[in-house]
Amino acid sequence: MILSELEKQLAERRDAHLYRSRKVIESPQSVEPVIDGKKVLSFCSNDYLGLANHPEVIKSFKRAADSYGVGSGSAHLVSGHSAEHHQLECELADFIGTERALLFSTGYMANLGVISALCDRHSEIYEDKLNHASLLDAALLSRAKRVRYPHNDIAQLSERLESSGNENKIIVSDGVFSMDGDLAPLNDLVSLANTKSAALMIDDAHGIGVLGNKGKGIIEHIGIDIKQVPILVGTLGKAFGTAGAFVAGSETLIETLIQKSRSYIFTTAMPAAVAAATRTSLQLVQTESWRREKLQSLIAQFRKGATELGLSLMDSHTAIQPVVIGSSSETVVLSEKLLEKNILISAIRPPTVPEGTSRLRITFSATHTEEHVDKLLTVLDEIKVK
Ligand SMILES: *Cc1c(COP(=O)(O)O)cnc(C)c1O
């Protein structure tokens, strides 16, 4: 029986150092959240630009709550699609440079919704092995044939596409890989998609807002015409500091998603106040490029210091700077030692990352200071992270 096995399974998880538990945050999101009444220095939030608790964003949220109330009441297609949602979609499309954009309540749902609307059991979905769980789940849900290629291995991907006679192919990749921080080889993916007549979908959850002069993410960073990336997903809960996600693309793509995307149709719209707050975030993302510059300088400071300490870093120049430890138990111990020193960095373990590559996933925010980074480096040295 399903339920009678649970205790045993939980015990096994605990024994394998894979048990997960939550810490209760008693303050706004910031680089110094309060846990158990104690202020800690956090290096594991995805609030990369420090907008989650920005006064202007909060003000827009409150103002919209006064005008629209809290709940959206129903799905977008029923009566939940407010003027704030509509305006935000137009502004996101303008920002990215596509005909349209469509809001989803979360990034997870956006990925499920897009892939299951576009693919069926006659399609083939090519996914990087390190793609985010939501992209992998989406492929399962679509019932399409799934082909996973080794991380960023264009030669392998090309070979696999070559040997397929299927007309309905889609290549799906993270833009910035969420647990490694490295970038997809977007130029290569674009040319492969073109030569092999495959559709291309990029999930830029960790690039949007962070990369590029204006924060347009990987496309701007690499200098690729958005027309070459017909399906772009961005999330709003990370650099934008709010919640939700969007898909940017052509009129035809977006209208198709409105008709067919089940995680769009069968769910309540995000609160209008979240959309209103995000409109303000979007302004800040575009105008306050100092946040991206600051972030880059903190990343450079960390990489330099960490290299001097002999830490092995990954090939990442984004806000995600993981230190791979290997064993889950060791990673958990290090994470606990860090917390004893008032530093919050969670231990990322399988199945979030491959077996044997448990890590401290260190992330930076524009609201960290140079002193924060120095403190982190000192403590990493003290507790002998290598
Ligand atoms: C966080 C993340 C998602 C999910 O977005 P949510 O809005 O948190 O549901 C999707 N894709 C990637 C690559 C992510 O890192």
The ligand as an SDF file (V2000), in Angstrom:
LIG
                    3D

 15 15  0  0  0  0  0  0  0  0999 V2000
   13.0920   28.5740  -11.1300 C   0  0  0  0  0  0  0  0  0  0  0  0
   13.0330   27.9840  -12.4840 C   0  0  0  0  0  0  0  0  0  0  0  0
   11.8150   27.6700  -13.0880 C   0  0  0  0  0  0  0  0  0  0  0  0
   10.5230   27.7450  -12.3270 C   0  0  0  0  0  0  0  0  0  0  0  0
   10.0920   29.0380  -12.1430 O   0  0  0  0  0  0  0  0  0  0  0  0
    9.0940   29.3560  -10.9390 P   0  0  0  0  0  0  0  0  0  0  0  0
    8.5040   30.6440  -11.3040 O   0  0  0  0  0  0  0  0  0  0  0  0
    9.9120   29.3830   -9.7050 O   0  0  0  0  0  0  0  0  0  0  0  0
    8.0830   28.2290  -10.9220 O   0  0  0  0  0  0  0  0  0  0  0  0
   11.8150   27.2650  -14.4000 C   0  0  0  0  0  0  0  0  0  0  0  0
   12.9720   27.1110  -15.0770 N   0  0  0  0  0  0  0  0  0  0  0  0
   14.1640   27.3590  -14.5230 C   0  0  0  0  0  0  0  0  0  0  0  0
   15.4040   27.1710  -15.3320 C   0  0  0  0  0  0  0  0  0  0  0  0
   14.2260   27.7870  -13.2000 C   0  0  0  0  0  0  0  0  0  0  0  0
   15.4030   27.9990  -12.6300 O   0  0  0  0  0  0  0  0  0  0  0  0
  1  2  1  0
  2  3  1  0
  2 14  2  0
  3  4  1  0
  3 10  2  0
  4  5  1  0
  5  6  1  0
  6  7  2  0
  6  8  1  0
  6  9  1  0
 10 11  1  0
 11 12  2  0
 12 13  1  0
 12 14  1  0
 14 15  1  0
M  END
$$$$
